[in-house]
């Protein structure tokens, strides 16, 4: 699956999960046009990334335990101090005693 197609599937999955409109696995697969095994893999990967996704047996749908937005959060995250040590290049500035990292990509 191409990156663009995978991204659009993730975005659609995120929208349905946030709206609690995913339905059960069979319905979810039909709504986003993927196989059940690919859905299971995607959900496993989402959980590995520590997103609070759960399944509600009463409503038969997936939901986020906390208010999360999957796709934006995959690409926007706060760097830990150890992560900042791995960055090669860029500069930092100290303003009002807080450090702002300016990273060139």
N, CA, C and O of each residue as an XYZ file, in Angstrom:
420
protein
N       0.854     -1.170      0.000
C       0.000      0.000      0.000
C       0.900      1.233      0.000
O       1.857      1.310      0.771
N       0.593      2.188     -0.860
C       1.412      3.394     -0.951
C       1.247      4.235      0.319
O       0.263      4.104      1.046
N       2.219      5.084      0.560
C       2.204      5.929      1.742
C       0.981      6.844      1.754
O       0.360      7.029      2.800
N       0.634      7.411      0.613
C      -0.519      8.320      0.532
C      -1.805      7.570      0.855
O      -2.659      8.066      1.589
N      -1.930      6.367      0.298
C      -3.137      5.575      0.548
C      -3.196      5.146      2.017
O      -4.261      5.186      2.632
N      -2.057      4.737      2.576
C      -1.993      4.335      3.979
C      -2.370      5.504      4.880
O      -3.120      5.337      5.842
N      -1.851      6.684      4.568
C      -2.166      7.884      5.344
C      -3.658      8.183      5.290
O      -4.260      8.496      6.318
N      -4.266      8.092      4.108
C      -5.696      8.383      3.990
C      -6.524      7.355      4.760
O      -7.555      7.699      5.338
N      -6.082      6.095      4.770
C      -6.781      5.060      5.549
C      -6.667      5.356      7.047
O      -7.643      5.229      7.785
N      -5.463      5.752      7.491
C      -5.285      6.101      8.900
C      -6.163      7.284      9.297
O      -6.749      7.297     10.379
N      -6.247      8.268      8.418
C      -7.070      9.442      8.701
C      -8.536      9.046      8.804
O      -9.236      9.495      9.712
N      -9.005      8.213      7.890
C     -10.391      7.746      7.934
C     -10.639      6.916      9.193
O     -11.674      7.063      9.843
N      -9.682      6.037      9.538
C      -9.801      5.254     10.776
C      -9.914      6.172     11.978
O     -10.761      5.967     12.847
N      -9.062      7.184     12.027
C      -9.065      8.131     13.136
C     -10.411      8.850     13.234
O     -10.963      8.984     14.326
N     -10.933      9.307     12.112
C     -12.227     10.002     12.116
C     -13.333      9.109     12.648
O     -14.140      9.542     13.471
N     -13.376      7.867     12.187
C     -14.420      6.946     12.630
C     -14.272      6.589     14.108
O     -15.267      6.467     14.822
N     -13.040      6.422     14.563
C     -12.813      6.108     15.977
C     -13.210      7.286     16.852
O     -13.878      7.100     17.869
N     -12.808      8.503     16.471
C     -13.159      9.677     17.269
C     -14.663      9.883     17.342
O     -15.182     10.318     18.371
N     -15.373      9.573     16.253
C     -16.837      9.739     16.218
C     -17.567      8.533     16.809
O     -18.796      8.520     16.883
N     -16.810      7.525     17.226
C     -17.364      6.265     17.729
C     -18.323      5.674     16.706
O     -19.410      5.202     17.041
N     -17.888      5.712     15.443
C     -18.716      5.236     14.334
C     -18.029      4.113     13.560
O     -18.368      3.851     12.405
N     -17.072      3.456     14.194
C     -16.332      2.413     13.485
C     -17.159      1.149     13.317
O     -17.018      0.449     12.314
N     -18.006      0.851     14.265
C     -18.750     -0.400     14.232
C     -17.841     -1.553     14.627
O     -16.712     -1.339     15.068
N     -18.339     -2.786     14.465
C     -17.507     -3.946     14.792
C     -16.434     -4.110     13.713
O     -16.391     -3.336     12.756
N     -15.572     -5.113     13.866
C     -14.444     -5.252     12.924
C     -14.900     -5.437     11.486
O     -14.314     -4.860     10.570
N     -15.932     -6.232     11.281
C     -16.414     -6.481      9.915
C     -16.929     -5.187      9.279
O     -16.613     -4.891      8.127
N     -17.714     -4.426     10.025
C     -18.242     -3.155      9.527
C     -17.120     -2.143      9.310
O     -17.109     -1.419      8.315
N     -16.176     -2.100     10.250
C     -15.044     -1.181     10.161
C     -14.239     -1.455      8.889
O     -13.855     -0.526      8.177
N     -13.989     -2.725      8.613
C     -13.239     -3.102      7.402
C     -13.951     -2.632      6.141
O     -13.316     -2.122      5.218
N     -15.264     -2.803      6.103
C     -16.033     -2.375      4.934
C     -16.004     -0.858      4.780
O     -15.896     -0.347      3.666
N     -16.101     -0.140      5.894
C     -16.133      1.327      5.831
C     -14.833      1.927      5.327
O     -14.844      2.965      4.666
N     -13.714      1.287      5.631
C     -12.435      1.842      5.182
C     -11.799      1.019      4.069
O     -10.669      1.285      3.660
N     -12.523      0.024      3.583
C     -12.102     -0.800      2.432
C     -10.733     -1.463      2.621
O      -9.850     -1.344      1.772
N     -10.577     -2.159      3.746
C      -9.359     -2.931      3.968
C      -9.750     -4.316      4.477
O     -10.887     -4.538      4.893
N      -8.801     -5.238      4.438
C      -9.058     -6.589      4.929
C      -9.032     -6.608      6.457
O      -8.511     -5.701      7.108
N      -9.606     -7.659      6.993
C      -9.644     -7.807      8.450
C      -8.228     -7.943      9.023
O      -7.933     -7.397     10.086
N      -7.363     -8.663      8.326
C      -5.986     -8.831      8.823
C      -5.236     -7.495      8.817
O      -4.472     -7.216      9.741
N      -5.444     -6.670      7.790
C      -4.793     -5.356      7.753
C      -5.338     -4.467      8.869
O      -4.585     -3.714      9.487
N      -6.651     -4.550      9.131
C      -7.230     -3.781     10.238
C      -6.597     -4.205     11.559
O      -6.227     -3.357     12.372
N      -6.470     -5.518     11.776
C      -5.850     -6.016     13.009
C      -4.417     -5.514     13.135
O      -3.988     -5.126     14.221
N      -3.671     -5.520     12.025
C      -2.288     -5.007     12.044
C      -2.251     -3.521     12.376
O      -1.427     -3.085     13.179
N      -3.141     -2.740     11.762
C      -3.179     -1.287     12.023
C      -3.504     -1.005     13.482
O      -2.864     -0.165     14.114
N      -4.495     -1.707     14.016
C      -4.878     -1.495     15.415
C      -3.739     -1.890     16.345
O      -3.480     -1.207     17.336
N      -3.059     -2.984     16.033
C      -1.905     -3.400     16.846
C      -0.808     -2.342     16.817
O      -0.217     -2.027     17.849
N      -0.536     -1.794     15.635
C       0.486     -0.751     15.520
C       0.082      0.510     16.270
O       0.918      1.150     16.909
N      -1.188      0.867     16.196
C      -1.672      2.044     16.928
C      -1.474      1.839     18.425
O      -1.048      2.752     19.132
N      -1.783      0.644     18.901
C      -1.600      0.348     20.327
C      -0.127      0.337     20.710
O       0.229      0.771     21.805
N       0.748     -0.163     19.808
C       2.187     -0.144     20.078
C       2.713      1.278     20.223
O       3.669      1.522     20.959
N       2.084      2.216     19.518
C       2.462      3.629     19.617
C       1.848      4.291     20.852
O       1.945      5.504     21.036
N       1.213      3.469     21.695
C       0.647      3.886     22.983
C      -0.513      4.858     22.856
O      -0.686      5.736     23.701
N      -1.314      4.706     21.797
C      -2.544      5.478     21.698
C      -3.619      4.750     22.486
O      -3.698      3.522     22.428
N      -4.448      5.480     23.223
C      -5.431      4.859     24.117
C      -6.681      4.365     23.383
O      -7.780      4.847     23.654
N      -6.531      3.422     22.469
C      -7.657      2.910     21.701
C      -8.238      1.685     22.430
O      -7.501      0.806     22.875
N      -9.548      1.650     22.539
C     -10.245      0.552     23.208
C     -11.442      0.142     22.361
O     -11.852      0.867     21.454
N     -11.992     -1.018     22.663
C     -13.193     -1.497     21.979
C     -14.335     -1.533     22.986
O     -14.198     -2.116     24.062
N     -15.460     -0.912     22.641
C     -16.650     -0.889     23.487
C     -17.574     -2.015     23.034
O     -18.155     -1.950     21.952
N     -17.706     -3.044     23.862
C     -18.531     -4.195     23.498
C     -20.016     -3.859     23.471
O     -20.771     -4.467     22.712
N     -20.440     -2.913     24.278
C     -21.858     -2.522     24.307
C     -22.240     -1.794     23.024
O     -23.255     -2.116     22.406
N     -21.437     -0.819     22.623
C     -21.727     -0.042     21.412
C     -21.152     -0.675     20.150
O     -21.448     -0.230     19.041
N     -20.343     -1.700     20.311
C     -19.674     -2.390     19.195
C     -18.893     -1.419     18.316
O     -19.105     -1.341     17.106
N     -17.987     -0.683     18.952
C     -17.152      0.252     18.196
C     -15.863      0.528     18.960
O     -15.763      0.286     20.163
N     -14.879      1.040     18.222
C     -13.626      1.462     18.829
C     -13.758      2.909     19.276
O     -14.541      3.672     18.711
N     -12.988      3.283     20.291
C     -12.994      4.660     20.774
C     -11.647      4.954     21.424
O     -10.885      4.041     21.744
N     -11.365      6.245     21.614
C     -10.170      6.667     22.336
C     -10.552      6.919     23.786
O     -11.517      7.634     24.061
N      -9.794      6.331     24.725
C     -10.061      6.553     26.145
C      -9.823      8.010     26.511
O     -10.498      8.559     27.382
N      -8.870      8.625     25.848
C      -8.569     10.038     26.061
C      -8.814     10.742     24.742
O      -8.838     10.108     23.686
N      -8.994     12.045     24.801
C      -9.192     12.805     23.567
C      -7.873     12.840     22.816
O      -6.961     13.578     23.189
N      -7.768     12.058     21.775
C      -6.572     11.996     20.937
C      -6.996     12.169     19.487
O      -8.125     11.856     19.108
N      -6.105     12.655     18.721
C      -6.326     12.715     17.284
C      -5.151     11.991     16.660
O      -4.033     12.505     16.634
N      -5.408     10.806     16.162
C      -4.347      9.888     15.757
C      -3.397     10.461     14.718
O      -2.191     10.502     14.958
N      -3.888     10.894     13.602
C      -3.006     11.246     12.498
C      -2.128     12.440     12.845
O      -0.923     12.402     12.600
N      -2.700     13.497     13.409
C      -1.880     14.646     13.774
C      -0.871     14.275     14.855
O       0.267     14.743     14.832
N      -1.283     13.444     15.793
C      -0.395     13.078     16.881
C       0.747     12.177     16.432
O       1.802     12.166     17.065
N       0.562     11.428     15.363
C       1.643     10.589     14.867
C       2.820     11.431     14.404
O       3.969     11.001     14.513
N       2.550     12.619     13.891
C       3.590     13.451     13.329
C       3.974     14.618     14.223
O       5.045     15.198     14.046
N       3.136     14.970     15.168
C       3.417     16.074     16.080
C       3.536     15.516     17.489
O       2.550     15.064     18.071
N       4.728     15.547     18.025
C       4.906     15.094     19.396
C       6.027     15.889     20.036
O       6.910     16.412     19.356
N       5.974     15.967     21.339
C       6.997     16.667     22.084
C       8.213     15.768     22.211
O       8.085     14.577     22.497
N       9.369     16.324     22.004
C      10.607     15.545     22.094
C      11.066     15.448     23.538
O      11.007     16.422     24.288
N      11.521     14.264     23.920
C      12.112     14.097     25.248
C      13.544     14.626     25.201
O      14.082     14.903     24.129
N      14.143     14.758     26.364
C      15.514     15.261     26.405
C      16.462     14.318     25.677
O      17.386     14.765     24.998
N      16.233     12.997     25.819
C      17.109     12.034     25.133
C      16.916     12.104     23.622
O      17.868     11.906     22.867
N      15.666     12.390     23.164
C      15.430     12.548     21.735
C      16.168     13.762     21.182
O      16.690     13.721     20.068
N      16.212     14.833     21.955
C      16.875     16.046     21.474
C      18.375     15.847     21.328
O      19.015     16.507     20.510
N      18.939     14.939     22.119
C      20.370     14.665     22.016
C      20.710     13.943     20.712
O      21.856     13.985     20.267
N      19.730     13.283     20.097
C      19.950     12.543     18.864
C      19.875     13.428     17.620
O      20.236     12.993     16.527
N      19.409     14.666     17.782
C      19.255     15.575     16.646
C      20.626     16.085     16.218
O      21.405     16.583     17.031
N      20.896     15.953     14.956
C      22.151     16.456     14.402
C      21.844     17.767     13.672
O      21.095     17.768     12.695
N      22.398     18.846     14.123
C      22.167     20.137     13.482
C      21.089     20.918     14.212
O      20.605     20.492     15.261
N      20.715     22.061     13.654
C      19.724     22.908     14.299
C      20.370     23.771     15.358
O      21.556     23.621     15.651
N      19.610     24.660     15.925
C      20.102     25.524     16.981
C      19.039     25.618     18.062
O      17.920     25.134     17.893
N      19.395     26.235     19.157
C      18.398     26.470     20.185
C      18.568     27.882     20.716
O      19.637     28.487     20.628
N      17.477     28.381     21.268
C      17.505     29.729     21.816
C      16.854     29.689     23.192
O      15.913     28.927     23.413
N      17.347     30.499     24.110
C      16.759     30.577     25.440
C      16.006     31.899     25.525
O      16.586     32.975     25.383
N      14.700     31.791     25.762
C      13.879     32.981     25.938
C      13.021     32.773     27.164
O      12.392     31.725     27.310
N      12.987     33.730     28.027
C      12.211     33.648     29.268
C      12.527     32.360     30.035
O      11.630     31.735     30.601
N      13.774     31.976     30.049
C      14.276     30.808     30.751
C      13.678     29.486     30.256
O      13.746     28.476     30.956
N      13.099     29.490     29.065
C      12.641     28.216     28.486
C      13.409     27.998     27.195
O      13.750     28.951     26.495
N      13.675     26.757     26.889
C      14.457     26.426     25.704
C      13.507     26.128     24.543
O      12.568     25.344     24.681
N      13.762     26.755     23.416
C      12.987     26.509     22.212
C      13.935     25.897     21.190
O      14.928     26.521     20.816
N      13.643     24.698     20.740
C      14.470     24.025     19.760
C      14.036     24.402     18.368
O      12.849     24.349     18.047
N      14.968     24.775     17.553
C      14.712     25.074     16.139
C      15.458     24.010     15.354
O      16.687     24.011     15.299
N      14.715     23.113     14.754
C      15.321     21.971     14.086
C      15.175     22.116     12.593
O      14.080     22.380     12.094
N      16.261     21.946     11.877
C      16.207     21.975     10.420
C      16.097     20.546      9.937
O      16.846     19.672     10.374
N      15.161     20.311      9.035
C      14.910     18.964      8.510
C      15.316     18.898      7.063
O      15.186     17.849      6.432
